[in-house]
């Protein structure tokens, strides 16, 4: 696997964890979900309301 691909995927997961914490959700869960599913959780986080 290309190293840039892995770095990008991990960076996206970290960004999603930060977005989740900003919306008062568990960052670790969203980080792990992002590692497994990629960009889909990003779109979900952008659409959900802040608690």
Residue, then its C-alpha position, 0 to 999 in steps of 0.5 A: x500500500x502506498x505510504x501517502x494513502x495511509x497517511x491521508x487515511x490516518x489524517x482524515x481519521x484524526x480530523x473526524x475525531x476533532x470534528x466529533x469532539x467539537x460536536x460533543x461526541x466521542x472522538x475515539x469512536x469516530x476515529x475508529x469508525x473513520x479508520x474502518x470506513x474512510x470518508x463516509x463518517x466525515x459527511x455524517x459528522x458534517x450533517x449531524x447536530x451538536x449535542 
